[in-house]
């Protein structure tokens, strides 16, 4: 027979949220998925009325009381729950009375999560297609560039007038510039070397570099979860990926409100039962880089991870594309939520190689 601790472990391993209510509709138990869904810990909300934690219609509350009285099960589709922090969730849930114990069991599936997974799966597929297209194009460009550069060098040696060498040198320099641009499009030349890496050491290195670039004018705030264990990662590449994001934030702040009025927040959290593409991860590390800059223009918001897309006049449009490539090599996911006055880049990295 399973003991209480083992039963709780089994419930915590479920991806579906499980809530248990007593006959007064007070919360008795939440599993880990329910804690994530409701943004509340079981210990904090235990003994509180469900209506204080999740707001739904009066009819929904009455349906729960009727289920207790009649013992009949029922299911609700596409219900909208408003949480204590005013966030909303779209959920399907099934109600199962347990008359002999005087309890109600709610099994909840977040539709937001399923829709998010579908959107992210489509995003990953589109990004992979774009990456393959860029790689193929980059290789096709590099081959004739080598021939152009070589021909210019040979021509330079044969020119009778040294002053004419200025023109062949322009050809050589521009060929080199294009080659460097293509190399950046291709991203890191070597695959990520994954080994146990402290994510906070990476973020501190990023903070030091940004602080040095802006001469300490920009406020950098840390909001770390110190309990996060080492993640499998390539520290050099992760520093580059996060630095690209933080540097974009710094430059956007500098061009809009000025460094002295700006702030970048570096945040880390653990997230349970997360899906990246088609892979389910029991635990992931969520890194957030938040800034109070002008936000990303709506017309490019959906395309910012594509090469050559930039919201800045002087931007190359390669930084975020390279960051995304690096995070994908780590089997992670990168997203962005942006509005005027706040942009948040979220990076999800699995805590296991498996």
C-alpha positions as CSV (number, residue, x, y, z in Angstrom):
1,X,0.0,0.0,0.0
2,X,1.1,3.5,-0.7
3,X,1.6,5.9,2.2
4,X,0.6,9.6,2.2
5,X,4.0,10.8,1.1
6,X,4.1,8.4,-1.8
7,X,0.6,9.5,-2.9
8,X,1.6,13.1,-2.8
9,X,4.7,12.4,-4.9
10,X,2.5,10.6,-7.5
11,X,0.1,13.6,-7.6
12,X,3.0,16.1,-7.9
13,X,4.3,14.2,-10.9
14,X,1.0,14.8,-12.8
15,X,0.9,17.5,-15.5
16,X,-2.8,18.0,-14.8
17,X,-3.6,20.3,-11.9
18,X,-5.4,18.6,-9.0
19,X,-7.4,20.5,-6.4
20,X,-9.2,19.0,-3.4
21,X,-12.1,20.9,-1.7
22,X,-14.0,20.0,1.4
23,X,-17.8,20.2,1.8
24,X,-17.6,24.0,2.5
25,X,-15.6,24.5,-0.8
26,X,-12.4,25.2,1.2
27,X,-9.2,24.2,-0.4
28,X,-7.6,21.2,1.2
29,X,-4.8,20.3,-1.2
30,X,-3.1,21.4,-4.4
31,X,-0.5,19.4,-6.3
32,X,2.5,21.0,-7.9
33,X,0.8,21.6,-11.3
34,X,-2.1,23.3,-9.5
35,X,0.3,25.5,-7.6
36,X,1.9,26.6,-10.9
37,X,-1.5,27.1,-12.5
38,X,-2.9,29.2,-9.6
39,X,0.4,31.0,-8.8
40,X,0.0,30.0,-5.1
41,X,1.5,27.4,-2.8
42,X,-0.7,24.7,-1.2
43,X,0.4,25.7,2.3
44,X,-0.6,29.3,1.8
45,X,-4.1,28.8,0.4
46,X,-5.0,25.7,2.3
47,X,-8.2,26.3,4.3
48,X,-9.2,29.3,2.1
49,X,-12.4,29.3,0.1
50,X,-11.9,28.5,-3.5
51,X,-13.7,31.7,-4.4
52,X,-10.9,33.7,-2.7
53,X,-8.2,32.1,-4.8
54,X,-10.1,31.6,-8.1
55,X,-13.0,33.8,-9.2
56,X,-15.6,32.3,-11.5
57,X,-19.3,32.9,-11.9
58,X,-21.8,32.4,-9.1
59,X,-23.4,29.6,-11.2
60,X,-20.1,27.7,-11.2
61,X,-20.0,27.9,-7.4
62,X,-23.5,26.6,-7.2
63,X,-22.7,23.8,-9.6
64,X,-19.9,22.7,-7.1
65,X,-22.4,22.6,-4.2
66,X,-24.9,20.7,-6.3
67,X,-22.2,18.1,-7.1
68,X,-21.6,17.6,-3.4
69,X,-25.3,17.2,-2.8
70,X,-26.0,14.8,-5.7
71,X,-22.7,13.0,-6.1
72,X,-22.8,13.5,-9.8
73,X,-19.6,14.2,-11.9
74,X,-19.5,16.9,-14.5
75,X,-17.0,18.7,-16.8
76,X,-16.7,22.3,-17.8
77,X,-15.0,23.4,-21.0
78,X,-13.2,26.7,-21.7
79,X,-13.9,28.2,-18.3
80,X,-12.2,31.5,-17.5
81,X,-10.6,31.7,-14.1
82,X,-9.4,35.0,-12.6
83,X,-6.6,34.5,-10.1
84,X,-5.8,36.4,-6.9
85,X,-3.2,38.3,-8.8
86,X,-5.8,39.3,-11.4
87,X,-4.2,37.1,-14.1
88,X,-6.7,35.0,-16.1
89,X,-6.6,31.3,-17.1
90,X,-8.6,29.5,-19.7
91,X,-9.2,25.9,-18.4
92,X,-11.1,22.7,-18.8
93,X,-12.0,21.0,-15.5
94,X,-13.7,17.9,-14.3
95,X,-15.4,17.7,-10.9
96,X,-15.6,14.4,-9.1
97,X,-17.4,14.2,-5.8
98,X,-16.1,11.7,-3.2
99,X,-19.2,11.4,-0.9
100,X,-17.7,9.0,1.6
101,X,-15.0,11.6,2.4
102,X,-17.1,14.7,1.9
103,X,-14.7,16.0,-0.7
104,X,-14.6,17.3,-4.2
105,X,-11.8,16.5,-6.6
106,X,-11.1,19.0,-9.4
107,X,-8.9,17.9,-12.3
108,X,-7.9,20.9,-14.3
109,X,-6.2,21.2,-17.7
110,X,-5.0,24.6,-18.7
111,X,-6.0,25.4,-22.2
112,X,-3.6,28.4,-22.2
113,X,-0.8,25.9,-21.8
114,X,-2.0,23.7,-24.6
115,X,-2.4,26.7,-26.9
116,X,1.0,28.0,-25.8
117,X,2.6,24.6,-26.7
118,X,0.9,24.7,-30.1
119,X,2.2,28.2,-30.7
120,X,5.7,27.5,-29.5
121,X,5.8,24.3,-31.6
122,X,4.9,26.3,-34.7
123,X,7.4,28.9,-33.7
124,X,10.2,26.4,-33.3
125,X,9.4,24.8,-36.6
126,X,9.4,28.2,-38.4
127,X,12.7,29.1,-36.7
128,X,14.3,25.9,-37.7
129,X,13.1,26.4,-41.3
130,X,14.5,29.9,-41.3
131,X,17.8,28.7,-39.9
132,X,18.2,26.1,-42.5
133,X,17.4,28.6,-45.3
134,X,19.9,31.1,-43.9
135,X,22.6,28.4,-43.6
136,X,22.1,27.3,-47.1
137,X,22.1,30.8,-48.4
138,X,25.2,31.7,-46.4
139,X,27.2,28.8,-47.8
140,X,26.1,29.7,-51.3
141,X,27.3,33.3,-50.8
142,X,30.7,32.3,-49.2
143,X,31.8,30.3,-52.2
144,X,31.7,33.2,-54.8
145,X,33.0,35.6,-52.2
146,X,36.2,33.6,-52.0
147,X,36.6,33.7,-55.7
148,X,36.0,37.5,-55.9
149,X,38.5,38.1,-53.2
150,X,41.1,35.9,-54.8
151,X,40.6,37.5,-58.2
152,X,40.9,41.0,-56.7
153,X,44.2,40.0,-55.1
154,X,45.6,38.6,-58.4
155,X,44.5,41.7,-60.2
156,X,46.1,43.9,-57.6
157,X,49.5,42.3,-58.3
158,X,49.2,42.9,-62.0
159,X,48.1,46.5,-61.9
160,X,50.7,48.9,-63.5
161,X,49.7,51.9,-61.4
162,X,49.8,51.5,-57.6
163,X,47.1,54.1,-57.2
164,X,44.6,51.7,-58.9
165,X,45.3,49.3,-56.1
166,X,42.9,51.4,-53.9
167,X,40.0,50.0,-55.9
168,X,41.0,46.4,-55.7
169,X,41.6,46.9,-52.0
170,X,38.0,48.1,-51.6
171,X,36.8,44.9,-53.3
172,X,38.9,42.8,-50.9
173,X,37.8,44.7,-47.8
174,X,34.1,44.5,-48.8
175,X,34.5,40.7,-49.6
176,X,35.9,40.3,-46.1
177,X,33.1,42.3,-44.5
178,X,30.5,40.2,-46.3
179,X,32.3,37.0,-45.3
180,X,32.2,38.1,-41.6
181,X,28.5,39.0,-41.9
182,X,27.8,35.5,-43.3
183,X,29.8,33.9,-40.5
184,X,27.7,35.7,-38.0
185,X,24.6,34.6,-39.8
186,X,25.8,31.0,-39.4
187,X,26.1,31.5,-35.6
188,X,28.5,29.6,-33.4
189,X,30.9,27.5,-35.4
190,X,31.2,24.7,-32.8
191,X,28.3,22.8,-31.2
192,X,27.6,23.6,-27.5
193,X,29.8,21.7,-25.0
194,X,27.3,21.0,-22.3
195,X,28.6,20.6,-18.7
196,X,27.3,21.6,-15.3
197,X,27.0,25.4,-15.3
198,X,26.0,27.9,-12.7
199,X,23.4,30.1,-14.3
200,X,24.0,32.9,-11.8
201,X,27.7,33.1,-12.6
202,X,26.7,33.6,-16.3
203,X,24.2,36.4,-15.4
204,X,26.8,38.1,-13.1
205,X,29.3,38.0,-16.0
206,X,26.6,39.6,-18.3
207,X,25.9,42.2,-15.7
208,X,29.6,43.1,-15.3
209,X,30.0,43.5,-19.1
210,X,26.9,45.7,-19.4
211,X,27.9,47.8,-16.4
212,X,31.3,48.3,-18.0
213,X,29.8,49.3,-21.3
214,X,27.5,51.9,-19.8
215,X,30.0,53.2,-17.2
216,X,27.7,52.2,-14.3
217,X,25.0,54.7,-15.4
218,X,22.3,51.9,-15.9
219,X,20.7,50.3,-12.9
220,X,21.0,46.5,-13.0
221,X,18.8,44.7,-10.4
222,X,19.1,41.0,-9.5
223,X,16.2,38.8,-8.6
224,X,17.7,35.4,-8.3
225,X,16.4,32.1,-6.9
226,X,19.5,30.7,-5.2
227,X,18.1,27.2,-5.0
228,X,18.5,26.6,-8.7
229,X,21.1,23.8,-9.3
230,X,23.7,23.8,-12.1
231,X,22.2,23.4,-15.6
232,X,23.8,21.5,-18.5
233,X,25.2,24.4,-20.6
234,X,28.1,25.9,-22.5
235,X,29.0,28.9,-20.4
236,X,30.7,30.8,-23.2
237,X,27.8,30.5,-25.6
238,X,25.2,31.2,-22.9
239,X,27.0,34.4,-21.9
240,X,26.9,35.5,-25.6
241,X,23.2,34.7,-25.9
242,X,22.2,36.6,-22.8
243,X,24.6,39.4,-23.4
244,X,23.0,40.0,-26.9
245,X,19.6,40.4,-25.2
246,X,20.9,42.6,-22.4
247,X,22.9,44.7,-24.7
248,X,19.9,45.3,-27.0
249,X,17.9,46.4,-23.9
250,X,20.7,48.8,-22.8
251,X,20.9,50.3,-26.3
252,X,17.1,50.7,-26.6
253,X,17.1,52.4,-23.1
254,X,20.0,54.7,-24.1
255,X,18.2,55.8,-27.3
256,X,14.8,56.4,-25.7
257,X,14.8,57.5,-22.0
258,X,18.6,57.7,-21.2
259,X,20.7,55.3,-19.2
260,X,20.3,57.2,-16.0
261,X,16.5,56.5,-16.1
262,X,16.8,52.9,-17.2
263,X,16.7,49.6,-15.4
264,X,17.4,46.0,-16.4
265,X,16.2,43.2,-14.1
266,X,17.9,39.8,-14.2
267,X,15.6,37.2,-12.8
268,X,15.8,33.4,-12.3
269,X,13.1,30.9,-11.3
270,X,12.4,27.2,-11.4
271,X,9.4,26.1,-13.4
272,X,7.8,22.7,-13.1
273,X,6.2,20.5,-15.8
274,X,7.1,22.6,-18.8
275,X,7.0,21.5,-22.4
276,X,9.5,22.7,-25.0
277,X,8.5,21.7,-28.5
278,X,7.5,18.1,-28.2
279,X,9.7,17.4,-25.1
280,X,8.2,17.4,-21.6
281,X,10.6,18.7,-18.9
282,X,9.8,18.0,-15.2
283,X,12.0,21.0,-14.3
284,X,13.3,24.0,-16.2
285,X,15.3,27.1,-15.3
286,X,13.5,30.2,-16.4
287,X,15.8,33.2,-17.0
288,X,14.1,36.6,-17.5
289,X,15.8,39.8,-18.8
290,X,13.4,42.7,-18.2
291,X,13.9,46.3,-19.1
292,X,11.9,49.5,-18.9
293,X,12.8,50.7,-22.4
294,X,10.4,51.8,-25.2
295,X,9.3,48.2,-26.0
296,X,9.5,46.5,-29.4
297,X,7.5,47.9,-32.3
298,X,4.4,45.9,-32.9
299,X,5.1,45.4,-36.6
300,X,8.3,43.5,-36.0
301,X,7.4,41.8,-32.6
302,X,6.6,38.5,-34.2
303,X,9.8,38.5,-36.3
304,X,12.5,39.8,-34.0
305,X,14.3,36.4,-33.9
306,X,14.7,36.3,-37.6
307,X,18.0,37.4,-39.1
308,X,18.4,41.0,-40.3
309,X,15.3,42.2,-38.3
310,X,16.0,45.1,-36.0
311,X,14.0,47.8,-34.2
312,X,17.0,50.1,-34.1
313,X,18.3,52.2,-37.1
314,X,21.9,51.1,-36.3
315,X,21.1,47.5,-35.4
316,X,22.4,44.6,-37.4
317,X,19.4,42.4,-36.7
318,X,21.7,39.4,-35.9
319,X,22.0,39.5,-32.1
320,X,18.6,37.9,-31.2
321,X,18.9,35.4,-34.1
322,X,22.3,34.2,-32.7
323,X,20.9,34.1,-29.2
324,X,18.0,32.0,-30.4
325,X,20.4,29.6,-32.2
326,X,22.4,29.1,-29.0
327,X,19.4,28.5,-26.8
328,X,18.0,26.0,-29.3
329,X,21.4,24.2,-29.2
330,X,20.7,23.9,-25.4
331,X,17.3,22.4,-26.2
332,X,15.8,25.5,-24.7
333,X,13.2,28.1,-25.7
334,X,13.3,31.9,-25.9
335,X,10.3,34.1,-25.9
336,X,9.5,37.8,-25.6
337,X,6.6,39.8,-24.2
338,X,6.8,43.5,-24.9
339,X,4.8,46.6,-24.5
340,X,5.8,50.3,-24.1
341,X,7.8,50.7,-20.9
342,X,8.4,47.0,-20.4
343,X,10.0,44.2,-22.4
344,X,10.7,40.8,-20.9
345,X,12.7,38.1,-22.6
346,X,12.2,34.6,-21.1
347,X,14.7,31.9,-21.6
348,X,13.8,28.3,-20.6
349,X,16.6,25.8,-20.2
350,X,16.1,22.2,-19.1
351,X,17.7,21.1,-15.8
352,X,18.6,17.8,-17.3
353,X,20.2,16.5,-20.5
354,X,17.6,13.8,-20.9
